[in-house]
């Protein structure tokens, strides 16, 4: 009799465990289907596997004494980082992973090289409990004091503290939006005509893309572009602000990949001058070939995707489509 009870218990537990596995399988099957489709239809450039703990610093809040909580946060952050960086890292210089975005930090210029986000219709929805007014710009204490910027650097500089990962993209959780206010995610931007206007218009456009695409991957960063001077020679000149000499970029870029419901990938790239922009100028005025941004930034965007196999670039069909 005892053997029968043991056998029945084992069968019951086995059935429960199988059911749990099936539910998990259903949850990830859609993403796997897209990955399979992409692998079959697109030439994915295979890069050597990167040990995530060797290249990515988990920028978790400082001061937590709860070891179990830290481990859970780290595990979640690692999973989210893999999702955000699905199509490759543009570079590996001081990469830091936050709860809902990833960045590479430029210690010399005290701003980011690039910031990566993954957006979807669900995760850009505003949560009624999230209050932006409670957010404060603050130094990122996970950056060494020698290399981080401070609010004093921006005071009286004449520049806004401009977001790279837009605060408006991270309204699902209070912690997520608060992390966008770390100064590691901020760069000096002209206020009127740019940060508060044209750049904001581009940020809203990217969020609206989630109504068209199931997934939107966006990389944002600064550029320092040359300009011809009166002597006929080209120079790269830029201002620095504050005692930490925070660099003021001459331009900013966004490179975006949208994934359609049928797993097609489409790319758009924008470069805007860090200057007042005419409010009537359409965003298409600032579309550029993605490779021009790569050459200027010294980075390779979405390098796991073969560029000539994209369905569209800047709205135009390319390749075999």
C-alpha positions in Angstrom: 0.0 0.0 0.0 2.8 2.4 0.9 4.5 1.7 -2.4 1.2 2.6 -4.3 0.9 5.9 -2.4 4.5 6.7 -3.1 4.0 5.9 -6.8 0.8 8.0 -7.0 2.6 10.9 -5.2 5.5 10.7 -7.7 3.1 10.7 -10.6 1.3 13.8 -9.2 4.4 15.7 -8.6 5.7 14.8 -12.0 2.5 16.0 -13.6 2.7 19.3 -11.7 6.3 19.9 -12.7 5.6 19.1 -16.3 2.7 21.5 -16.2 5.0 24.3 -14.9 7.5 23.6 -17.6 4.8 23.8 -20.2 3.6 27.2 -19.0 7.2 28.5 -19.1 7.6 27.1 -22.6 4.4 28.9 -23.8 5.6 32.2 -22.3 8.9 32.2 -24.3 7.7 30.4 -27.5 6.8 33.6 -29.4 10.2 35.1 -28.9 11.9 31.8 -29.9 9.7 31.7 -33.0 11.0 35.1 -34.0 14.6 34.1 -33.3 14.2 31.0 -35.4 12.7 33.1 -38.2 15.5 35.6 -38.0 18.1 33.0 -38.0 16.6 31.4 -41.2 16.0 34.7 -43.1 18.8 36.9 -41.9 22.5 36.4 -41.9 23.4 36.9 -38.3 27.1 37.6 -37.8 28.3 35.3 -35.0 30.5 37.0 -32.4 32.4 35.3 -29.7 30.3 34.7 -26.5 30.9 37.5 -24.0 30.9 36.5 -20.3 28.3 38.9 -19.0 29.9 39.3 -15.6 33.2 40.0 -17.2 32.0 42.9 -19.3 28.9 44.3 -17.6 28.7 45.9 -14.2 25.4 45.6 -12.5 24.6 49.1 -11.4 22.4 48.1 -8.4 21.5 50.6 -5.7 24.2 51.1 -3.1 23.6 50.4 0.6 21.4 47.3 0.4 22.3 44.8 3.2 19.8 42.2 2.0 21.9 39.6 0.3 19.0 37.6 -1.0 17.4 40.8 -2.5 20.7 41.7 -4.2 21.0 38.2 -5.8 17.4 38.4 -7.1 18.1 41.9 -8.5 21.3 40.8 -10.1 19.6 37.8 -11.7 16.8 39.9 -13.1 19.2 42.6 -14.3 21.2 40.0 -16.1 18.2 38.6 -17.9 16.9 42.1 -18.8 20.4 43.1 -20.1 20.4 40.0 -22.4 17.0 41.1 -23.8 18.1 44.8 -24.3 21.4 43.8 -25.9 19.9 41.0 -28.1 21.5 42.3 -31.3 24.9 43.1 -30.0 27.0 45.6 -28.0 28.2 48.7 -29.9 31.3 48.7 -27.8 32.6 47.3 -24.5 34.1 50.3 -22.8 32.9 50.5 -19.1 29.5 48.9 -19.8 27.0 49.2 -17.0 23.6 47.5 -16.7 20.7 49.2 -15.0 17.2 47.7 -14.4 15.8 48.9 -17.7 18.7 50.2 -19.8 22.3 49.6 -20.5 25.1 52.1 -21.1 28.8 52.4 -21.9 30.4 55.2 -19.9 33.1 57.6 -21.2 35.2 58.3 -18.2 37.3 61.0 -20.0 34.2 63.1 -21.2 32.0 62.3 -18.1 29.1 61.2 -20.3 28.0 58.0 -21.9 29.4 56.6 -25.2 26.0 55.0 -25.8 22.8 54.1 -24.0 20.7 51.1 -25.1 16.9 50.5 -24.5 14.4 47.9 -25.4 10.8 49.3 -25.7 7.5 47.7 -26.2 3.9 48.8 -26.1 3.5 47.4 -22.6 6.7 48.7 -21.0 6.2 52.3 -22.1 2.8 52.5 -20.6 2.5 55.0 -17.8 1.9 53.6 -14.4 -0.3 55.8 -12.3 1.8 55.2 -9.3 5.0 56.5 -11.0 5.7 60.2 -10.1 8.4 61.9 -12.1 8.4 64.9 -9.8 9.9 62.6 -7.1 13.0 62.0 -9.4 16.2 63.9 -8.7 19.3 64.3 -10.8 22.1 62.7 -8.9 25.7 61.6 -9.4 26.1 57.9 -10.3 28.1 56.6 -7.3 28.9 53.4 -9.1 31.3 55.5 -11.2 34.7 56.3 -9.7 34.7 59.9 -8.2 37.6 60.8 -10.6 35.4 60.3 -13.6 31.8 61.1 -12.7 29.9 64.4 -13.2 28.1 66.3 -10.6 25.0 68.6 -10.5 27.4 71.5 -9.8 29.0 71.0 -13.2 25.6 71.9 -14.9 24.7 74.8 -12.6 25.0 78.1 -14.4 26.4 76.3 -17.5 23.5 77.4 -19.7 22.9 73.7 -20.6 20.0 71.4 -19.7 20.7 68.0 -18.1 19.6 66.1 -21.1 18.5 62.4 -20.9 19.9 59.8 -23.2 17.6 57.0 -22.1 14.5 59.1 -22.0 12.6 59.3 -18.7 9.4 59.0 -20.6 10.4 55.5 -21.8 10.5 54.2 -18.3 7.3 55.1 -16.6 6.3 51.5 -15.8 8.2 51.5 -12.5 9.3 54.3 -10.1 12.7 52.7 -9.7 13.2 52.6 -13.5 12.4 56.2 -14.1 14.5 57.3 -11.1 17.6 55.5 -12.6 17.3 57.6 -15.8 18.2 60.6 -13.6 21.6 59.3 -12.8 24.1 61.7 -14.3 25.8 58.8 -16.2 22.7 58.9 -18.4 22.8 62.6 -18.8 24.7 64.9 -21.2 24.8 68.7 -21.6 22.1 69.8 -24.1 20.9 73.1 -25.4 17.5 73.7 -23.8 15.2 75.8 -25.8 14.9 74.6 -29.4 16.6 71.3 -28.7 16.2 69.3 -25.5 12.8 70.7 -24.7 11.7 70.7 -28.4 13.3 68.9 -31.3 15.0 66.2 -29.2 11.8 65.7 -27.2 9.9 65.3 -30.5 12.3 62.6 -31.5 11.9 60.8 -28.2 8.1 60.9 -28.6 8.5 59.5 -32.1 10.5 56.6 -30.8 7.8 55.8 -28.2 5.1 55.9 -30.8 7.0 53.3 -32.8 5.9 50.7 -30.2 2.4 51.1 -31.7 3.8 49.8 -35.0 6.4 47.3 -33.9 6.2 44.6 -31.3 9.8 45.4 -30.1 11.8 48.6 -30.5 15.6 48.6 -29.8 17.1 52.1 -29.6 20.7 53.2 -29.1 21.3 56.9 -28.2 24.6 58.8 -27.7 26.7 61.9 -28.3 28.9 62.8 -31.3 31.8 65.2 -31.6 31.9 66.1 -35.3 34.5 68.2 -37.1 33.9 71.7 -38.5 35.9 73.6 -41.1 37.4 76.8 -39.7 38.4 80.0 -41.5 41.9 78.5 -42.2 40.3 75.8 -44.3 41.2 73.1 -41.9 38.8 70.9 -40.0 38.8 70.8 -36.2 36.8 69.0 -33.6 36.0 71.7 -31.0 33.7 71.3 -28.0 33.0 73.1 -24.7 33.5 71.5 -21.3 31.6 72.6 -18.3 32.1 72.5 -14.5 35.1 71.5 -12.4 34.9 68.0 -13.8 35.1 69.3 -17.4 32.0 67.5 -18.7 32.1 67.5 -22.5 29.3 69.2 -24.4 28.6 67.1 -27.6 28.3 68.9 -30.9 25.6 66.4 -32.0 23.4 63.5 -30.7 22.3 60.3 -32.5 19.6 57.7 -32.2 19.9 54.4 -34.1 16.7 52.3 -33.9 15.6 48.8 -34.9 11.9 47.9 -34.9 10.7 44.3 -35.1 7.4 43.7 -36.9 4.8 41.1 -35.9 6.1 38.8 -38.7 9.7 39.2 -37.3 11.0 41.5 -39.9 13.6 44.1 -38.8 13.6 47.7 -39.9 16.2 50.4 -39.0 16.2 54.2 -38.7 19.1 56.5 -37.8 19.0 60.2 -36.8 21.6 62.8 -36.0 20.7 66.2 -34.6 23.0 69.2 -33.9 23.1 70.2 -30.2 21.7 73.6 -31.1 18.3 75.3 -31.5 16.4 73.7 -34.3 13.5 75.2 -36.3 10.3 73.8 -34.9 8.9 73.3 -38.4 11.7 71.0 -39.4 10.5 67.5 -40.0 12.3 64.6 -38.3 13.1 63.2 -41.7 15.5 66.1 -42.2 17.8 64.4 -39.6 17.7 60.9 -41.0 21.2 59.7 -42.0 22.7 56.4 -43.2 23.4 54.2 -40.2 27.0 53.7 -41.3 27.7 57.4 -41.1 26.9 57.4 -37.4 29.1 54.3 -36.9 32.0 56.0 -38.6 31.6 59.2 -36.5 31.0 57.4 -33.2 33.6 54.7 -33.7 30.9 52.1 -32.9 29.1 49.2 -34.6 25.4 49.2 -34.0 23.3 46.0 -34.1 26.3 44.0 -35.4 24.5 40.7 -35.0 22.2 41.7 -37.9 23.5 41.6 -41.4 22.7 45.2 -42.6 21.9 44.3 -46.2 19.2 41.9 -45.0 17.1 44.5 -43.1 13.7 44.9 -44.6 13.9 48.7 -44.5 16.4 51.4 -43.6 15.0 54.9 -43.0 11.7 53.8 -44.4 13.1 52.6 -47.7 13.1 48.9 -48.8 16.5 47.4 -49.2 18.2 44.2 -50.1 16.2 41.4 -51.6 12.8 42.7 -50.3 
